[in-house]
């Protein structure tokens, strides 16, 4: 199939091979060259042409020349630049003297959807101005092929970008399934190795002074000191220190100033690519590919860069969560500092300053340190009332807690047996006295001596019984309070001689007994002052002074020391046996020390116990 296009002169037959060349072009550059050949080959007045198209950086650059490589295109630059600036066709003379102009440059823009995509510049000779319009029209009619090519290329770019976006989202979802950064790196390495059909993919995290290998594809476990692991870490360290993607073999004209020694060793007979993972100005780590081919495409390089950009922030966050001291703690301090200096949050700043002031006061300012201990109130003089002899309880009118006066009956023992014994002895005494009197009347000195001895014996026994009768009444020896003793439930019960029946304390003169824990006793000494609050008088504080530090004992499974103190001013409300809490002032310490010294002591003892 052939087509004929009417040009400035005679018709030019454009054969099918030309259009077949357009359809069979290997890439966009070959397509544009073939299109320029077709478009300018049918214009006999055009003896040179240049096609400018956008490159990857967005600038206009030569994409094709006709009829062959043009040695000097400087004379076409002015018209091309004017066309780019105005986005309109430009006709410009190429001769120095405009009145005898015979050579012209025609620049025609190719605009697609309002965007300048290419500029076609041709140089002509002996061209009438009306013919210049026809040349521009012919070029615009043929620009449909270029428009189709540009649209197709845009669709391919969009499809590739969409594919990379979907892949990046899949990776993000994969990373989100893991809480530890090492587990996430293993999943990423495995996925990238499968996607790119790489021999090996490794991921490392930035650690001072070099990268640390965190994950390796095709390996559930790796030896960190192996030669391969060391080489991978060196390759990652190279990329992280230079903050640049590194490849081997190097890209033409792009890696001339970069150090790629480790990449070369790692690549061997294949190729190696290492891209640093950055989160802002922070280096998070690096990803290294070992590929079977000898070259890597620009598309693969772009995908590597995109992956590093996407993975940087989330890996940085996981890495911070895995490293508390240098990660989460530092991030928390940073967030706190930003909130503190934020002018929109004055209340937070005021609260923070107040808290810091309180912490400083707790840490630096000394206050009274007081040792707390259980306390019991005792009488300064405490008398024990015991059973005078064996007997039975006949009466017990008082019990513990009652106030008694001197001579008050506390208890009475049963005296019936004693009175019977008293009657018997009295009769015996009378009989012996009669015998003595008869011996005196008979002037029988021997009988008189025997009778006198018998009388003395019976009198002694009778005196003993009468004394016991007197002691059957157990009376209070002085005014006071019964501290202990309750025989009201033991009427008729036996008692042994010397058994304690009551404890009696006077109404004045008290002492405080403090039960101080052995962990605090080293700071307690006589002469120290304190305050006591008793359960019965919880609203009043009683001052006391330590008089004596006594021996230790066990109470509730704890070793405590008995510390005796004297009340400074005793009140009438006090009773022996009252319990409460006493606090001893033992010195000056900071609140922080007061609140933490028990824990510190426990830690010291634990270390001492378990350390060799």
C-alpha positions in Angstrom: 0.0 0.0 0.0 1.3 3.4 -1.0 0.2 7.0 -0.4 0.8 10.2 -2.2 1.1 13.6 -0.4 1.0 16.9 -2.3 4.1 19.0 -1.3 5.6 22.2 -2.5 6.7 20.7 -5.8 5.9 17.4 -7.5 4.1 14.6 -5.7 6.3 12.4 -3.6 5.4 8.7 -3.3 5.9 7.5 0.2 6.1 3.7 0.1 4.8 1.1 2.5 8.3 0.3 3.8 8.4 3.8 5.5 5.2 3.2 7.4 6.3 -0.4 8.2 9.4 1.2 9.7 7.2 3.3 12.0 5.2 0.3 13.1 8.3 -1.8 13.6 10.4 0.8 15.5 12.3 -0.8 18.4 11.9 2.1 20.8 10.6 5.7 20.9 13.9 7.2 19.6 13.9 4.9 16.6 10.2 5.7 16.0 10.9 9.5 16.1 13.8 9.0 13.7 11.7 7.0 11.3 8.8 9.6 11.6 11.2 12.4 10.8 12.5 10.5 7.7 8.9 10.1 6.5 7.8 13.6 7.3 10.7 15.4 5.7 11.5 13.0 3.0 8.4 14.2 1.0 9.4 17.9 1.3 12.0 18.6 -1.4 12.6 22.2 -0.3 13.7 21.0 3.2 17.4 20.0 3.2 17.9 19.5 7.0 15.6 18.8 9.9 15.8 18.4 13.7 13.3 16.9 16.1 13.5 18.1 19.7 11.6 16.1 22.4 11.4 16.1 26.2 14.0 13.9 28.0 13.6 12.4 31.4 14.6 15.7 33.1 11.8 17.6 31.2 14.2 19.6 29.0 14.0 19.7 25.2 16.8 17.7 23.7 17.6 16.4 20.1 15.8 13.2 19.5 16.2 12.7 15.7 18.0 14.4 12.7 17.4 14.3 9.0 18.8 13.3 6.5 21.5 12.2 8.9 23.5 13.4 11.9 23.7 17.2 11.5 27.1 18.4 12.5 26.2 21.9 13.6 22.7 22.7 14.8 23.6 26.1 16.3 21.8 28.0 13.6 18.6 26.2 14.4 18.8 26.9 18.2 17.3 30.4 18.0 14.2 29.4 16.1 13.7 26.3 18.3 14.0 28.4 21.5 11.6 31.0 20.2 9.1 28.2 19.3 9.4 26.7 22.8 8.9 30.1 24.4 5.9 31.2 22.3 4.5 27.7 21.7 3.7 28.9 18.1 5.2 28.2 14.7 8.3 30.4 14.0 9.8 31.4 10.6 13.3 32.8 10.9 15.9 33.8 8.4 19.3 32.0 8.5 21.2 34.6 6.4 23.2 37.4 7.9 21.7 40.0 5.6 17.9 39.8 5.8 17.3 41.6 2.5 18.9 38.8 0.5 17.7 36.0 2.7 17.5 32.7 0.8 17.7 30.3 3.8 15.0 30.0 6.4 14.4 28.0 9.6 10.9 26.9 10.3 10.1 25.6 13.9 6.7 24.0 14.5 5.5 23.0 18.0 3.7 19.7 18.7 1.3 20.3 21.5 -0.7 17.4 23.1 -3.4 18.2 25.6 -2.0 21.7 26.1 1.5 20.4 26.8 4.5 21.0 24.5 5.8 17.6 23.7 8.2 18.2 20.8 9.5 20.8 18.3 10.3 20.1 14.7 12.8 22.5 13.2 13.7 22.4 9.5 16.0 24.5 7.3 14.8 25.4 3.8 16.3 27.3 0.8 14.6 29.7 -1.6 11.2 29.3 0.1 8.3 31.7 -0.5 6.5 32.7 2.7 3.3 31.1 1.6 5.1 27.9 1.1 6.5 28.1 4.7 2.9 27.8 5.9 2.3 24.8 3.7 5.5 23.1 5.2 4.3 23.8 8.7 0.8 22.4 7.8 2.4 19.2 6.4 4.4 18.7 9.5 1.3 19.2 11.7 -0.7 16.7 9.7 2.0 14.1 10.1 2.3 14.8 13.9 -0.5 12.4 14.6 2.0 9.6 14.5 4.1 11.4 17.2 1.0 12.2 19.2 0.1 8.5 19.1 3.6 7.6 20.2 3.6 10.1 23.0 0.2 9.0 24.3 1.3 5.3 24.2 4.5 6.1 26.0 2.5 8.1 28.6 0.2 5.1 29.1 3.1 2.8 29.5 4.7 5.2 32.0 1.4 5.4 33.9 1.0 1.6 33.8 4.5 1.1 35.1 3.9 3.7 37.8 0.7 2.1 38.8 2.4 -1.3 39.0 5.2 0.2 41.1 2.6 1.9 43.3 0.7 -1.4 43.8 3.9 -3.2 44.6 4.9 -0.5 47.1 1.4 -0.8 48.7 1.8 -4.5 48.9 5.2 -4.1 50.6 3.7 -1.6 53.1 0.9 -4.0 53.9 3.5 -6.8 54.3 5.6 -4.6 56.7 2.6 -3.6 58.7 2.0 -7.2 59.6 5.2 -7.3 61.7 6.0 -5.5 64.9 9.8 -6.1 64.9 12.0 -4.5 62.3 14.1 -7.7 61.7 10.9 -9.7 60.9 9.7 -7.0 58.5 13.1 -6.9 56.8 13.0 -10.7 56.2 9.6 -10.4 54.6 10.7 -7.5 52.4 13.9 -9.3 51.2 11.9 -12.5 50.3 9.3 -10.5 48.4 11.9 -8.4 46.5 13.9 -11.5 45.5 10.8 -13.2 44.1 9.7 -10.1 42.2 13.0 -9.2 40.6 14.2 -12.8 40.2 17.4 -11.8 42.0 20.1 -14.2 43.1 20.0 -12.6 46.5 18.4 -9.6 48.2 19.8 -8.4 51.5 18.6 -5.6 53.9 20.7 -4.0 56.5 20.1 -1.3 59.2 22.3 1.6 59.8 24.4 1.2 62.9 27.4 3.1 63.9 30.0 2.8 62.5 28.7 0.5 59.7 25.6 -1.2 58.5 24.4 -4.3 60.2 22.9 -7.1 58.1 19.4 -7.7 59.2 17.8 -10.0 56.6 18.9 -12.2 53.7 16.6 -13.8 51.1 16.7 -17.5 50.4 18.1 -18.0 53.9 16.2 -18.6 57.2 19.5 -18.1 59.1 22.9 -16.7 58.3 26.2 -16.4 60.0 26.9 -12.8 60.7 30.7 -13.2 60.6 30.7 -15.1 57.3 32.6 -13.6 54.3 29.3 -13.0 52.4 27.7 -11.2 55.4 30.7 -8.9 55.8 30.8 -8.1 52.1 27.1 -7.3 52.0 27.6 -5.0 55.1 30.5 -3.2 53.3 28.4 -2.7 50.2 25.6 -1.2 52.3 27.9 0.9 54.3 29.3 2.4 51.0 25.8 3.4 49.8 24.8 4.8 53.2 27.9 6.9 53.7 27.6 8.4 50.2 23.8 8.7 50.4 23.6 7.5 46.8 22.4 4.5 44.8 25.4 2.4 43.7 25.6 -0.2 40.9 28.1 -2.5 39.4 28.7 -2.4 36.4 28.5 1.4 36.8 26.1 3.5 34.8 27.7 5.4 31.9 28.7 8.8 33.1 26.7 8.6 36.3 28.9 6.8 38.8 32.3 8.3 37.9 32.7 10.0 41.3 31.3 7.3 43.5 33.2 4.6 45.4 31.9 1.2 44.3 34.7 -1.1 45.4 32.5 -3.3 47.6 29.8 -3.4 44.9 32.4 -4.7 42.4 33.5 -7.4 44.8 29.9 -8.4 45.5 28.7 -8.5 41.9 31.3 -11.0 40.7 30.2 -12.1 37.2 26.8 -10.5 37.6 25.4 -7.2 38.7 24.9 -5.6 42.1 22.7 -2.7 43.1 22.6 -1.1 46.6 20.1 1.7 47.4 20.2 3.5 50.8 17.0 3.8 52.7 16.5 7.3 53.9 13.9 9.0 56.1 14.5 12.7 55.6 18.1 13.3 56.6 18.4 10.1 58.6 19.9 7.0 57.1 17.8 4.0 58.1 19.6 1.3 56.2 20.1 -0.1 52.7 18.8 -2.8 50.3 21.3 -4.8 48.1 20.4 -6.8 45.0 22.6 -9.5 43.5 21.4 -9.9 39.9 22.3 -12.5 37.3 22.6 -10.1 34.3 25.6 -7.8 33.6 23.5 -4.6 33.3 20.6 -3.0 35.1 18.0 -1.0 33.4 17.1 2.6 34.2 13.5 1.4 35.0 14.9 -1.0 37.6 17.0 1.8 39.1 13.9 4.0 39.3 11.9 1.3 41.0 14.7 0.8 43.5 14.8 4.5 44.4 11.0 4.5 44.7 11.0 1.5 47.1 13.7 3.1 49.3 11.6 6.3 49.5 8.4 4.4 50.4 10.0 2.0 52.9 12.2 4.6 54.7 9.7 6.2 57.1 8.0 2.9 58.2 11.3 1.0 58.7 12.6 4.0 60.7 9.5 3.8 62.9 9.9 0.1 63.4 13.6 0.5 64.1 12.9 3.2 66.7 10.3 0.9 68.4 12.8 -1.9 68.5 15.5 0.3 70.1 14.0 1.9 73.2 16.9 3.9 74.6 18.1 5.4 71.3 14.8 5.1 69.4 11.5 5.4 71.2 12.9 7.4 74.1 14.7 9.9 71.8 11.5 10.2 69.8 9.4 10.8 72.9 11.8 13.4 74.1 11.7 15.1 70.7 7.9 15.1 70.7 7.9 16.5 74.2 10.3 19.3 73.3 8.3 20.3 70.2 5.1 20.4 72.3 6.9 22.4 75.0 8.1 25.0 72.5 4.8 25.2 70.6 3.3 28.7 71.1 -0.2 27.2 70.5 0.0 25.1 73.7 0.9 27.5 76.6 -0.9 25.3 79.2 1.3 22.3 78.3 4.4 24.5 78.7 3.2 25.8 82.0 2.4 22.4 83.4 5.7 21.0 82.2 7.6 23.8 83.9 5.7 23.3 87.1 6.4 19.6 86.9 10.1 20.2 86.3 10.2 22.6 89.2 8.5 20.0 91.5 11.0 17.4 90.4 13.9 19.8 91.1 12.6 20.5 94.5 12.1 16.8 95.2 15.6 16.1 94.1 17.6 19.0 95.5 15.8 20.4 98.6 16.4 18.7 101.9 13.5 18.1 104.3 13.0 16.3 107.6 13.4 12.5 107.4 11.2 10.7 109.9 11.3 7.0 110.8 7.8 5.6 111.2 7.2 2.7 113.6 4.3 1.1 115.6 4.0 2.5 119.1 2.5 1.2 122.4 1.9 3.3 125.5 3.0 1.8 128.7 3.1 3.0 132.4 6.5 4.1 133.6 5.9 1.9 136.7 3.9 -1.3 136.2 3.1 -3.6 139.1 2.2 -7.3 138.9 -0.5 -8.6 141.3 0.0 -12.4 141.7 -1.9 -15.1 143.6 -0.5 -15.3 147.2 -1.1 -19.1 147.5 -3.0 -21.9 145.9 -6.7 -21.5 146.1 -10.0 -20.9 144.3 -11.4 -17.6 142.9 -14.4 -16.6 145.0 -14.9 -13.0 143.7 -13.5 -10.8 141.0 -15.4 -7.4 140.9 -12.9 -5.6 138.5 -11.4 -6.2 135.1 -8.7 -4.8 132.8 -9.2 -1.2 131.7 -10.9 0.0 134.9 -9.4 2.7 137.1 -9.0 1.6 140.7 -7.9 3.4 144.0 -5.5 2.1 146.5 -7.1 -0.7 148.6 -9.8 -1.5 146.1 -10.7 -5.2 146.1 -9.4 -6.7 142.9 -10.2 -10.4 143.7 -11.0 -12.6 146.7 -9.9 -16.2 147.1 -12.2 -18.8 148.7 -11.4 -18.8 152.5 -13.7 -21.6 153.8 -11.0 -24.2 154.3 -8.8 -21.6 156.0 -11.5 -20.6 158.5 -12.1 -24.3 159.3 -8.4 -24.7 159.8 -8.5 -21.5 162.0 -11.3 -22.9 164.2 -9.5 -26.2 164.6 -6.2 -24.5 165.5 -7.9 -22.2 167.9 -9.5 -25.2 169.8 -6.2 -27.0 169.8 -4.5 -23.8 171.1 -7.0 -23.6 174.0 -6.4 -27.3 174.9 -2.6 -26.9 174.9 -2.8 -23.8 177.0 -4.9 -25.7 179.6 -2.3 -28.4 179.7 0.4 -25.8 180.2 -1.5 -24.2 183.0 -2.0 -27.6 184.7 1.7 -28.3 184.5 2.5 -24.9 186.0 0.1 -25.6 188.8 1.7 -29.0 189.4 5.1 -27.5 189.3 6.0 -30.2 186.7 8.8 -28.5 184.8 9.1 -31.2 182.1 5.4 -31.2 181.4 5.4 -27.5 181.5 8.2 -27.3 178.8 6.4 -29.7 176.5 3.1 -27.9 176.8 4.7 -24.5 176.2 6.3 -25.8 173.0 3.0 -27.2 171.8 1.3 -23.9 172.5 4.0 -22.0 170.5 3.6 -24.4 167.6 -0.1 -24.1 167.4 0.1 -20.3 167.7 2.5 -20.2 164.8 0.3 -22.3 162.7 -2.7 -20.2 163.6 -0.8 -17.0 162.8 0.0 -18.5 159.4 -3.7 -19.3 158.7 -4.8 -15.9 159.8 -2.2 -14.3 157.5 -3.6 -16.3 154.6 -7.1 -15.2 155.6 -5.9 -11.6 155.3 -4.3 -12.3 151.9 -7.4 -13.8 150.4 -8.4 -10.2 149.6 -6.3 -9.1 146.6 -6.3 -5.3 146.7 -4.8 -2.5 144.6 -1.5 -1.4 146.0 -1.8 2.1 144.6 -4.1 4.3 142.4 -3.9 3.2 138.8 -5.4 1.5 135.8 -5.7 -2.3 135.3 -3.6 -3.0 132.3 -4.5 -6.7 132.1 -6.5 -9.3 134.1 -10.0 -10.4 133.9 -11.2 -13.2 136.4 -14.9 -12.6 136.0 -15.1 -15.7 133.8 -13.0 -17.8 136.2 -15.1 -17.7 139.4 -14.6 -21.0 141.3 -11.5 -21.8 139.2 -8.2 -22.8 140.8 -5.1 -20.7 140.8 -1.6 -21.5 141.6 0.7 -19.7 143.9 2.6 -16.9 142.0 0.2 -16.8 139.0 -0.2 -13.3 137.6 -3.8 -12.1 138.2 -3.6 -8.4 137.3 -1.1 -5.8 135.9 -1.6 -2.4 137.4 -0.1 0.9 136.1 -0.2 4.3 137.8 -2.3 7.1 136.3 0.7 9.3 135.7 4.2 8.7 134.2 4.0 7.0 130.8 6.6 5.7 128.4 6.3 5.0 124.7 7.6 1.8 123.2 8.4 2.1 119.5 9.0 -1.1 117.4 11.5 0.2 114.8 12.4 -1.9 111.8 16.0 -3.1 111.6 16.5 -1.3 108.3 16.0 2.1 110.1 17.5 1.4 113.5 21.0 2.6 112.4 19.7 6.1 112.3 17.9 6.1 115.7 19.8 7.2 118.8 18.8 8.5 122.3 18.0 12.1 122.6 16.1 12.3 119.3 12.6 13.8 119.2 9.4 12.6 117.5 5.7 12.7 117.6 3.1 10.1 118.5 -0.5 9.7 117.3 -2.6 7.2 119.2 -5.6 5.5 117.7 -7.8 6.7 120.6 -6.7 10.3 120.2 -6.1 10.5 116.5 -6.6 14.2 116.4 -3.8 15.0 118.8 0.0 14.6 118.5 2.1 13.8 121.5 5.7 14.9 121.5 8.3 12.4 122.9 12.0 12.0 123.4 14.0 8.8 122.8 15.6 7.5 126.0 16.8 4.1 125.2 17.4 1.7 122.3 16.8 -1.8 123.6 17.1 -5.3 122.1 15.6 -6.8 119.0 12.7 -9.2 118.6 10.5 -10.8 116.0 7.1 -9.5 115.2 4.9 -10.5 112.2 7.9 -12.1 110.6 10.0 -9.0 110.8 13.0 -8.2 113.0 12.2 -5.1 115.1 14.0 -3.2 117.8 12.4 -1.9 121.0 12.9 1.8 121.4 11.8 3.4 124.6 10.8 7.1 124.7 9.3 9.5 127.3 6.3 11.7 126.6 7.0 15.4 127.0 3.5 16.3 128.2 1.1 13.5 129.2 -2.6 14.3 129.2 -5.5 12.8 131.2 -6.9 11.1 128.1 -4.0 8.7 127.9 -4.3 5.1 129.1 -1.6 2.4 129.3 -1.9 -0.1 126.4 -3.0 2.5 123.8 -1.5 1.9 120.4 -0.7 4.2 117.5 2.1 5.3 115.1 5.2 7.2 116.1 7.5 9.2 113.9 11.1 9.9 114.8 13.0 12.8 113.3 16.4 11.4 112.4 17.9 13.9 110.1 17.7 15.9 106.8 17.3 14.2 103.4 15.8 14.9 100.0 12.3 13.6 99.2 13.7 11.5 96.4 16.1 9.8 98.8 13.3 9.3 101.3 11.0 7.7 98.7 13.7 5.5 97.1 16.2 4.5 99.8 14.3 1.3 100.7 14.4 0.1 97.1 18.1 1.1 96.8 18.9 -0.9 100.0 17.0 -3.9 98.6 18.9 -3.7 95.3 22.2 -3.5 97.2 21.4 -6.5 99.3 20.3 -8.5 96.2 23.6 -7.7 94.4 25.5 -8.7 97.5 23.6 -11.9 97.9 23.8 -13.1 94.3 27.1 -11.6 93.0 30.2 -13.9 93.4 
